[in-house]
Amino acid sequence: MEKKDKILASEFHNRGKVKTYLYLKCMKNLLLSHHPNCDTFDNHTINIGKNTRLCIGCFVGYPVAIFGIVIIYLFNLGEIFDSNLFFTIGMIFLSSFLLSPLNLTKVKAIKIIQKIFIGIGSAFLFWWVWSTPNSFFINFIYFLMVFGLLLTLFNAYHIYGFYKICKKCDTPFDWESCPGFQEISNCFKEYGLKNILNSPK
């Protein structure tokens, strides 16, 4: 490859990196909050400062679960308590999921508490799976099955809830016109990026 071609290839590569960075910058809040910037979804997110929104489920539930797993390990609670107790406690805390179909999680404080409970329940259920007297491989299969099922159920309900909310909107599933995505569309326009939210014509 000639020197000129190498320079052009390098510039093209760098432009691609810059474009990727700008797309990520424009979509930062959506990637972190997993919800449109819409008042209807306000109880699904928490605000950090003026420009950052975080998904309550992901930034509360998952950290609590990881913290719980570490605490149980550090204090060796798996050796102190019977594994069946881990299962019972885990299911009790996970049953807080029922607050969602009862519409009690429309209150943000209740939703945050619910995600904390689900995180704690997940930690106990994790240790119940790994404390069963089976080989590592069998427990790993159980782990994938149990948490795969839980994540499928939670996400299916979440998607259904998202669908119900957006269906009632004045611009249902029209992301190009949706006010909740207007901030992203404006950012695309500002940087001269193709609006990937546009519906195919």
N, C-alpha and C positions, 0 to 999 in steps of 0.2 A: 504494500500500500504506500503510495506517495505521501510526502509530508503534508501537502495540501489536503489530501483526503483524510489523513489522520486528524488534522485540526478540525475539519468539518465534522468528522465522526465524533470527536470529543465534545464539540459545541452542541451537537444534536443530543448526545448523551446527557450533558449538563442541563440542557433545556428540559429534557424529560424528567430529570431529578427535581428541577425547580417547579415544574408543573405538578408533579406528584405532591410536593411539599405544599403548594398553594391549595390544591384540592383538599388535602388533610387539614390545612389551616381553616378553610371555609367550613369544613364539616366537623370541626373539633367538638362542638357542643352536641351534635347529633351522635357522634361516636362515643361520647362520654355519658350522655343522658339516655340514649336509646329511645327517645321520644321527641316528637316535634315541639318547637318552642310555642306552645299553645296553652292557654289558660285551662283548657279541659284536662290537660295532662299535668297540671301543676302539682297535684298530690302524688305524682309518680317520681318527682325529682326533688333534689335539694340544691340550693344555690350557694356557691362558694364565691364570695366577692360579687362583682357586677357582671362579669362576662363568662362565668363557668357554671354549668349545670351538671349534676351527677345523678345517675340512676340510683334510686334508693335500694332496689333489690340487689344490684351488683356491688355497690360501694358500701353497703351495710351488711347484707346477708353473707356474702362470701368472706369478707375479712373476719366477721364474727365466727364463722365456721372454722376457718384456718386457725384463729386464735384459740378456739375451744379445743381443737385437735392437739395443738401444741401444749396447752395447759394440762390436758389429761395425760399426755405423754410425760411431761416434766415432773408431775406429781405422782406418776406411776399409779394412777387411779384404776387402770385396767387390772392391776394385781390386787387391789383392795376390794373392788366391787364385783359382783357377779355379772357376767356378760348379759344375762337376761334383763338385768336392771338397766343396762345401757339401752337395750332395745325399747323398754317401757318408757324411760325418760325421753328418748329420742322421738318416739311416736307421739307422746303427749305434747312436746314442744312443736313438732311438725303439724299437729292438728290445728295450730293457729292459722294455717292456710284457709280454714273454713271461714275466717273472718272476711275474706274477699268476696265469695258468693253471697254473703250476708250483707254486703255493701257497707260494712263498718270501716273498711280501710279507705273510704272517701276522706276521712279525717287523716291528715298527714301524720300526726303524732302516733295514731294507732297503726298506720302502715309501717312506720319506722320500728315500733315495738314488735310488730308481727315479723318483720325481716330479722330482727335480733333473735326472736324465738326460733324461727326457721333455721338460722345459722347455728344456734345452740343444739337444736334437734339433729341437724345434719352431722355435727361433730360427734354426738353420742352414737348416732346410727353408724357412722364411719368406724368407730372403735368396736361396736358390736360385731360388724362384719369381720374385722380383722382379728377379733379375739376368739372367733369360732375355731374349734380344734380340727382344722383342715390344713392341707398343704398350702403354701404361698400361692400356687397357681389356682387352686380351687377358690381360695378367698378372693383372689384378684378377679376371677370370673363373677363371683357373687357381688363384688363391689361394682363392677361394670353394669351388672343387671339391675341391682337395687337403685343405684344413683342414675343410671340411664333411664329407668322407669320414672323416677321422681322428676328429673329434668324434663322429660317428655311431657308429663302431666302438667307441671308448672308452666312450661313454655306454651303448651297448647291452650291452656286457659288464658295466658297472657295475650296470645295472638287473637284469641276469640274476643277478649275484652277490647283490644285495640280495634278490631274490625267493627264491633258494635258502636264504639265511640265515633270512629271516622264515618261510618255509614250515616250517622245522624247529622253530619256537618253539611254546611251549605255547598262545599266543594268536595264531595266524597271521593277519596282516592285520586284526586287530581292534584298531585304533588306540585305541579307547576303553579297552580293558582292558590294552593293552600297557604293561609297566613302563617301557619306554623313552620313553613319552609322558606318564607320570604327572606329571612336573614341570610340563608345559605344562597339563595338565588341572587340576591344583591351582591354578595361577596364574589360569586362566579363572574358576574357582570363587571365588577370593579377591576378584577384581574384579567379580564378578557378570556375567561375559560368557557368551554362549552358547558351549557347547563344540562347536566346528566339527569336532572329531575324531570326534564321535558318528556312528555308522552310522545311515543313515535307517531308521526303523521301518516 
